[in-house]
Amino acid sequence: MQTEMFIAMPSLISLLAGIAILIWPRLLNYIVAFYLILFGLMGLLPLL
């Protein structure tokens, strides 16, 4: 179950980010920055 959630998480975050950008276009910079930081951390966590 943990693996399924880990695989579905990027899709869910991308969907929510896309909806937020449609509603509030000014959030684009913040959403992209948050997305990059989050997935950078997710990529590094297994290495720590």
mmCIF file of the N, C-alpha and C atoms, coordinates in Angstrom:
data_MODEL
# 
_entry.id   MODEL 
# 
loop_
_atom_site.group_PDB 
_atom_site.id 
_atom_site.type_symbol 
_atom_site.label_atom_id 
_atom_site.label_alt_id 
_atom_site.label_comp_id 
_atom_site.label_asym_id 
_atom_site.label_entity_id 
_atom_site.label_seq_id 
_atom_site.pdbx_PDB_ins_code 
_atom_site.Cartn_x 
_atom_site.Cartn_y 
_atom_site.Cartn_z 
_atom_site.occupancy 
_atom_site.B_iso_or_equiv 
_atom_site.pdbx_formal_charge 
_atom_site.auth_seq_id 
_atom_site.auth_comp_id 
_atom_site.auth_asym_id 
_atom_site.auth_atom_id 
_atom_site.pdbx_PDB_model_num 
ATOM 1   N N  . MET A 1 1  ? 0.817  -1.194 0.000   1.00 0.00 ? 1  MET A N  1 
ATOM 2   C CA . MET A 1 1  ? 0.000  0.000  0.000   1.00 0.00 ? 1  MET A CA 1 
ATOM 3   C C  . MET A 1 1  ? 0.861  1.260  0.000   1.00 0.00 ? 1  MET A C  1 
ATOM 4   N N  . GLN A 1 2  ? 1.972  1.219  0.696   1.00 0.00 ? 2  GLN A N  1 
ATOM 5   C CA . GLN A 1 2  ? 2.874  2.369  0.745   1.00 0.00 ? 2  GLN A CA 1 
ATOM 6   C C  . GLN A 1 2  ? 3.416  2.686  -0.647  1.00 0.00 ? 2  GLN A C  1 
ATOM 7   N N  . THR A 1 3  ? 3.755  1.663  -1.417  1.00 0.00 ? 3  THR A N  1 
ATOM 8   C CA . THR A 1 3  ? 4.282  1.876  -2.759  1.00 0.00 ? 3  THR A CA 1 
ATOM 9   C C  . THR A 1 3  ? 3.228  2.475  -3.674  1.00 0.00 ? 3  THR A C  1 
ATOM 10  N N  . GLU A 1 4  ? 1.991  2.009  -3.563  1.00 0.00 ? 4  GLU A N  1 
ATOM 11  C CA . GLU A 1 4  ? 0.915  2.543  -4.392  1.00 0.00 ? 4  GLU A CA 1 
ATOM 12  C C  . GLU A 1 4  ? 0.684  4.021  -4.092  1.00 0.00 ? 4  GLU A C  1 
ATOM 13  N N  . MET A 1 5  ? 0.740  4.388  -2.814  1.00 0.00 ? 5  MET A N  1 
ATOM 14  C CA . MET A 1 5  ? 0.549  5.780  -2.438  1.00 0.00 ? 5  MET A CA 1 
ATOM 15  C C  . MET A 1 5  ? 1.710  6.627  -2.946  1.00 0.00 ? 5  MET A C  1 
ATOM 16  N N  . PHE A 1 6  ? 2.917  6.098  -2.887  1.00 0.00 ? 6  PHE A N  1 
ATOM 17  C CA . PHE A 1 6  ? 4.100  6.819  -3.356  1.00 0.00 ? 6  PHE A CA 1 
ATOM 18  C C  . PHE A 1 6  ? 4.029  7.048  -4.859  1.00 0.00 ? 6  PHE A C  1 
ATOM 19  N N  . ILE A 1 7  ? 3.484  6.095  -5.599  1.00 0.00 ? 7  ILE A N  1 
ATOM 20  C CA . ILE A 1 7  ? 3.358  6.221  -7.052  1.00 0.00 ? 7  ILE A CA 1 
ATOM 21  C C  . ILE A 1 7  ? 2.228  7.189  -7.410  1.00 0.00 ? 7  ILE A C  1 
ATOM 22  N N  . ALA A 1 8  ? 1.119  7.163  -6.684  1.00 0.00 ? 8  ALA A N  1 
ATOM 23  C CA . ALA A 1 8  ? -0.039 8.011  -6.987  1.00 0.00 ? 8  ALA A CA 1 
ATOM 24  C C  . ALA A 1 8  ? 0.162  9.452  -6.544  1.00 0.00 ? 8  ALA A C  1 
ATOM 25  N N  . MET A 1 9  ? 1.082  9.693  -5.630  1.00 0.00 ? 9  MET A N  1 
ATOM 26  C CA . MET A 1 9  ? 1.261  11.028 -5.074  1.00 0.00 ? 9  MET A CA 1 
ATOM 27  C C  . MET A 1 9  ? 1.621  12.083 -6.127  1.00 0.00 ? 9  MET A C  1 
ATOM 28  N N  . PRO A 1 10 ? 2.576  11.841 -7.025  1.00 0.00 ? 10 PRO A N  1 
ATOM 29  C CA . PRO A 1 10 ? 2.877  12.867 -8.033  1.00 0.00 ? 10 PRO A CA 1 
ATOM 30  C C  . PRO A 1 10 ? 1.684  13.208 -8.911  1.00 0.00 ? 10 PRO A C  1 
ATOM 31  N N  . SER A 1 11 ? 0.883  12.222 -9.252  1.00 0.00 ? 11 SER A N  1 
ATOM 32  C CA . SER A 1 11 ? -0.298 12.469 -10.084 1.00 0.00 ? 11 SER A CA 1 
ATOM 33  C C  . SER A 1 11 ? -1.315 13.325 -9.343  1.00 0.00 ? 11 SER A C  1 
ATOM 34  N N  . LEU A 1 12 ? -1.531 13.019 -8.090  1.00 0.00 ? 12 LEU A N  1 
ATOM 35  C CA . LEU A 1 12 ? -2.478 13.785 -7.297  1.00 0.00 ? 12 LEU A CA 1 
ATOM 36  C C  . LEU A 1 12 ? -1.998 15.219 -7.101  1.00 0.00 ? 12 LEU A C  1 
ATOM 37  N N  . ILE A 1 13 ? -0.739 15.408 -6.796  1.00 0.00 ? 13 ILE A N  1 
ATOM 38  C CA . ILE A 1 13 ? -0.189 16.752 -6.605  1.00 0.00 ? 13 ILE A CA 1 
ATOM 39  C C  . ILE A 1 13 ? -0.250 17.537 -7.911  1.00 0.00 ? 13 ILE A C  1 
ATOM 40  N N  . SER A 1 14 ? 0.054  16.896 -9.017  1.00 0.00 ? 14 SER A N  1 
ATOM 41  C CA . SER A 1 14 ? -0.009 17.577 -10.310 1.00 0.00 ? 14 SER A CA 1 
ATOM 42  C C  . SER A 1 14 ? -1.434 18.006 -10.633 1.00 0.00 ? 14 SER A C  1 
ATOM 43  N N  . LEU A 1 15 ? -2.397 17.152 -10.356 1.00 0.00 ? 15 LEU A N  1 
ATOM 44  C CA . LEU A 1 15 ? -3.795 17.481 -10.593 1.00 0.00 ? 15 LEU A CA 1 
ATOM 45  C C  . LEU A 1 15 ? -4.233 18.674 -9.754  1.00 0.00 ? 15 LEU A C  1 
ATOM 46  N N  . LEU A 1 16 ? -3.909 18.661 -8.472  1.00 0.00 ? 16 LEU A N  1 
ATOM 47  C CA . LEU A 1 16 ? -4.279 19.760 -7.592  1.00 0.00 ? 16 LEU A CA 1 
ATOM 48  C C  . LEU A 1 16 ? -3.580 21.061 -8.002  1.00 0.00 ? 16 LEU A C  1 
ATOM 49  N N  . ALA A 1 17 ? -2.324 20.962 -8.398  1.00 0.00 ? 17 ALA A N  1 
ATOM 50  C CA . ALA A 1 17 ? -1.591 22.151 -8.839  1.00 0.00 ? 17 ALA A CA 1 
ATOM 51  C C  . ALA A 1 17 ? -2.219 22.723 -10.108 1.00 0.00 ? 17 ALA A C  1 
ATOM 52  N N  . GLY A 1 18 ? -2.601 21.888 -11.034 1.00 0.00 ? 18 GLY A N  1 
ATOM 53  C CA . GLY A 1 18 ? -3.232 22.349 -12.263 1.00 0.00 ? 18 GLY A CA 1 
ATOM 54  C C  . GLY A 1 18 ? -4.551 23.052 -11.998 1.00 0.00 ? 18 GLY A C  1 
ATOM 55  N N  . ILE A 1 19 ? -5.335 22.504 -11.100 1.00 0.00 ? 19 ILE A N  1 
ATOM 56  C CA . ILE A 1 19 ? -6.614 23.136 -10.750 1.00 0.00 ? 19 ILE A CA 1 
ATOM 57  C C  . ILE A 1 19 ? -6.367 24.486 -10.074 1.00 0.00 ? 19 ILE A C  1 
ATOM 58  N N  . ALA A 1 20 ? -5.399 24.532 -9.167  1.00 0.00 ? 20 ALA A N  1 
ATOM 59  C CA . ALA A 1 20 ? -5.091 25.786 -8.471  1.00 0.00 ? 20 ALA A CA 1 
ATOM 60  C C  . ALA A 1 20 ? -4.606 26.853 -9.443  1.00 0.00 ? 20 ALA A C  1 
ATOM 61  N N  . ILE A 1 21 ? -3.812 26.465 -10.430 1.00 0.00 ? 21 ILE A N  1 
ATOM 62  C CA . ILE A 1 21 ? -3.316 27.429 -11.419 1.00 0.00 ? 21 ILE A CA 1 
ATOM 63  C C  . ILE A 1 21 ? -4.469 27.966 -12.267 1.00 0.00 ? 21 ILE A C  1 
ATOM 64  N N  . LEU A 1 22 ? -5.434 27.104 -12.594 1.00 0.00 ? 22 LEU A N  1 
ATOM 65  C CA . LEU A 1 22 ? -6.598 27.575 -13.351 1.00 0.00 ? 22 LEU A CA 1 
ATOM 66  C C  . LEU A 1 22 ? -7.416 28.589 -12.553 1.00 0.00 ? 22 LEU A C  1 
ATOM 67  N N  . ILE A 1 23 ? -7.531 28.353 -11.254 1.00 0.00 ? 23 ILE A N  1 
ATOM 68  C CA . ILE A 1 23 ? -8.330 29.239 -10.415 1.00 0.00 ? 23 ILE A CA 1 
ATOM 69  C C  . ILE A 1 23 ? -7.567 30.525 -10.081 1.00 0.00 ? 23 ILE A C  1 
ATOM 70  N N  . TRP A 1 24 ? -6.290 30.374 -9.703  1.00 0.00 ? 24 TRP A N  1 
ATOM 71  C CA . TRP A 1 24 ? -5.469 31.519 -9.314  1.00 0.00 ? 24 TRP A CA 1 
ATOM 72  C C  . TRP A 1 24 ? -4.174 31.517 -10.120 1.00 0.00 ? 24 TRP A C  1 
ATOM 73  N N  . PRO A 1 25 ? -4.168 32.114 -11.310 1.00 0.00 ? 25 PRO A N  1 
ATOM 74  C CA . PRO A 1 25 ? -2.973 32.073 -12.166 1.00 0.00 ? 25 PRO A CA 1 
ATOM 75  C C  . PRO A 1 25 ? -1.723 32.667 -11.521 1.00 0.00 ? 25 PRO A C  1 
ATOM 76  N N  . ARG A 1 26 ? -1.888 33.583 -10.581 1.00 0.00 ? 26 ARG A N  1 
ATOM 77  C CA . ARG A 1 26 ? -0.724 34.182 -9.924  1.00 0.00 ? 26 ARG A CA 1 
ATOM 78  C C  . ARG A 1 26 ? 0.041  33.187 -9.057  1.00 0.00 ? 26 ARG A C  1 
ATOM 79  N N  . LEU A 1 27 ? -0.591 32.073 -8.716  1.00 0.00 ? 27 LEU A N  1 
ATOM 80  C CA . LEU A 1 27 ? 0.072  31.073 -7.876  1.00 0.00 ? 27 LEU A CA 1 
ATOM 81  C C  . LEU A 1 27 ? 1.065  30.202 -8.647  1.00 0.00 ? 27 LEU A C  1 
ATOM 82  N N  . LEU A 1 28 ? 1.149  30.390 -9.949  1.00 0.00 ? 28 LEU A N  1 
ATOM 83  C CA . LEU A 1 28 ? 1.980  29.515 -10.771 1.00 0.00 ? 28 LEU A CA 1 
ATOM 84  C C  . LEU A 1 28 ? 3.412  29.440 -10.259 1.00 0.00 ? 28 LEU A C  1 
ATOM 85  N N  . ASN A 1 29 ? 4.039  30.568 -9.971  1.00 0.00 ? 29 ASN A N  1 
ATOM 86  C CA . ASN A 1 29 ? 5.426  30.556 -9.502  1.00 0.00 ? 29 ASN A CA 1 
ATOM 87  C C  . ASN A 1 29 ? 5.579  29.775 -8.207  1.00 0.00 ? 29 ASN A C  1 
ATOM 88  N N  . TYR A 1 30 ? 4.661  29.978 -7.269  1.00 0.00 ? 30 TYR A N  1 
ATOM 89  C CA . TYR A 1 30 ? 4.750  29.288 -5.988  1.00 0.00 ? 30 TYR A CA 1 
ATOM 90  C C  . TYR A 1 30 ? 4.504  27.790 -6.138  1.00 0.00 ? 30 TYR A C  1 
ATOM 91  N N  . ILE A 1 31 ? 3.549  27.439 -6.974  1.00 0.00 ? 31 ILE A N  1 
ATOM 92  C CA . ILE A 1 31 ? 3.235  26.016 -7.163  1.00 0.00 ? 31 ILE A CA 1 
ATOM 93  C C  . ILE A 1 31 ? 4.404  25.293 -7.819  1.00 0.00 ? 31 ILE A C  1 
ATOM 94  N N  . VAL A 1 32 ? 5.014  25.916 -8.818  1.00 0.00 ? 32 VAL A N  1 
ATOM 95  C CA . VAL A 1 32 ? 6.163  25.290 -9.485  1.00 0.00 ? 32 VAL A CA 1 
ATOM 96  C C  . VAL A 1 32 ? 7.316  25.142 -8.504  1.00 0.00 ? 32 VAL A C  1 
ATOM 97  N N  . ALA A 1 33 ? 7.578  26.178 -7.714  1.00 0.00 ? 33 ALA A N  1 
ATOM 98  C CA . ALA A 1 33 ? 8.662  26.110 -6.735  1.00 0.00 ? 33 ALA A CA 1 
ATOM 99  C C  . ALA A 1 33 ? 8.398  25.009 -5.712  1.00 0.00 ? 33 ALA A C  1 
ATOM 100 N N  . PHE A 1 34 ? 7.170  24.940 -5.195  1.00 0.00 ? 34 PHE A N  1 
ATOM 101 C CA . PHE A 1 34 ? 6.821  23.909 -4.223  1.00 0.00 ? 34 PHE A CA 1 
ATOM 102 C C  . PHE A 1 34 ? 6.952  22.520 -4.832  1.00 0.00 ? 34 PHE A C  1 
ATOM 103 N N  . TYR A 1 35 ? 6.497  22.365 -6.063  1.00 0.00 ? 35 TYR A N  1 
ATOM 104 C CA . TYR A 1 35 ? 6.571  21.080 -6.771  1.00 0.00 ? 35 TYR A CA 1 
ATOM 105 C C  . TYR A 1 35 ? 8.024  20.627 -6.919  1.00 0.00 ? 35 TYR A C  1 
ATOM 106 N N  . LEU A 1 36 ? 8.888  21.544 -7.335  1.00 0.00 ? 36 LEU A N  1 
ATOM 107 C CA . LEU A 1 36 ? 10.297 21.190 -7.522  1.00 0.00 ? 36 LEU A CA 1 
ATOM 108 C C  . LEU A 1 36 ? 10.971 20.846 -6.200  1.00 0.00 ? 36 LEU A C  1 
ATOM 109 N N  . ILE A 1 37 ? 10.683 21.603 -5.160  1.00 0.00 ? 37 ILE A N  1 
ATOM 110 C CA . ILE A 1 37 ? 11.269 21.313 -3.850  1.00 0.00 ? 37 ILE A CA 1 
ATOM 111 C C  . ILE A 1 37 ? 10.771 19.978 -3.319  1.00 0.00 ? 37 ILE A C  1 
ATOM 112 N N  . LEU A 1 38 ? 9.467  19.754 -3.418  1.00 0.00 ? 38 LEU A N  1 
ATOM 113 C CA . LEU A 1 38 ? 8.893  18.506 -2.907  1.00 0.00 ? 38 LEU A CA 1 
ATOM 114 C C  . LEU A 1 38 ? 9.469  17.279 -3.601  1.00 0.00 ? 38 LEU A C  1 
ATOM 115 N N  . PHE A 1 39 ? 9.516  17.304 -4.928  1.00 0.00 ? 39 PHE A N  1 
ATOM 116 C CA . PHE A 1 39 ? 10.001 16.131 -5.637  1.00 0.00 ? 39 PHE A CA 1 
ATOM 117 C C  . PHE A 1 39 ? 11.514 15.991 -5.559  1.00 0.00 ? 39 PHE A C  1 
ATOM 118 N N  . GLY A 1 40 ? 12.210 17.093 -5.358  1.00 0.00 ? 40 GLY A N  1 
ATOM 119 C CA . GLY A 1 40 ? 13.646 17.006 -5.086  1.00 0.00 ? 40 GLY A CA 1 
ATOM 120 C C  . GLY A 1 40 ? 13.896 16.300 -3.770  1.00 0.00 ? 40 GLY A C  1 
ATOM 121 N N  . LEU A 1 41 ? 13.120 16.646 -2.752  1.00 0.00 ? 41 LEU A N  1 
ATOM 122 C CA . LEU A 1 41 ? 13.258 15.993 -1.442  1.00 0.00 ? 41 LEU A CA 1 
ATOM 123 C C  . LEU A 1 41 ? 12.847 14.527 -1.518  1.00 0.00 ? 41 LEU A C  1 
ATOM 124 N N  . MET A 1 42 ? 11.762 14.249 -2.239  1.00 0.00 ? 42 MET A N  1 
ATOM 125 C CA . MET A 1 42 ? 11.327 12.861 -2.367  1.00 0.00 ? 42 MET A CA 1 
ATOM 126 C C  . MET A 1 42 ? 12.380 12.018 -3.076  1.00 0.00 ? 42 MET A C  1 
ATOM 127 N N  . GLY A 1 43 ? 13.095 12.611 -4.025  1.00 0.00 ? 43 GLY A N  1 
ATOM 128 C CA . GLY A 1 43 ? 14.141 11.883 -4.724  1.00 0.00 ? 43 GLY A CA 1 
ATOM 129 C C  . GLY A 1 43 ? 15.376 11.655 -3.852  1.00 0.00 ? 43 GLY A C  1 
ATOM 130 N N  . LEU A 1 44 ? 15.629 12.589 -2.939  1.00 0.00 ? 44 LEU A N  1 
ATOM 131 C CA . LEU A 1 44 ? 16.816 12.471 -2.087  1.00 0.00 ? 44 LEU A CA 1 
ATOM 132 C C  . LEU A 1 44 ? 16.590 11.630 -0.836  1.00 0.00 ? 44 LEU A C  1 
ATOM 133 N N  . LEU A 1 45 ? 15.382 11.543 -0.353  1.00 0.00 ? 45 LEU A N  1 
ATOM 134 C CA . LEU A 1 45 ? 15.114 10.818 0.903   1.00 0.00 ? 45 LEU A CA 1 
ATOM 135 C C  . LEU A 1 45 ? 15.587 9.368  0.880   1.00 0.00 ? 45 LEU A C  1 
ATOM 136 N N  . PRO A 1 46 ? 15.389 8.615  -0.193  1.00 0.00 ? 46 PRO A N  1 
ATOM 137 C CA . PRO A 1 46 ? 15.883 7.230  -0.180  1.00 0.00 ? 46 PRO A CA 1 
ATOM 138 C C  . PRO A 1 46 ? 17.411 7.148  -0.081  1.00 0.00 ? 46 PRO A C  1 
ATOM 139 N N  . LEU A 1 47 ? 18.092 8.209  -0.466  1.00 0.00 ? 47 LEU A N  1 
ATOM 140 C CA . LEU A 1 47 ? 19.553 8.197  -0.432  1.00 0.00 ? 47 LEU A CA 1 
ATOM 141 C C  . LEU A 1 47 ? 20.121 8.535  0.934   1.00 0.00 ? 47 LEU A C  1 
ATOM 142 N N  . LEU A 1 48 ? 19.300 9.106  1.807   1.00 0.00 ? 48 LEU A N  1 
ATOM 143 C CA . LEU A 1 48 ? 19.791 9.515  3.134   1.00 0.00 ? 48 LEU A CA 1 
ATOM 144 C C  . LEU A 1 48 ? 19.756 8.378  4.125   1.00 0.00 ? 48 LEU A C  1 
# 
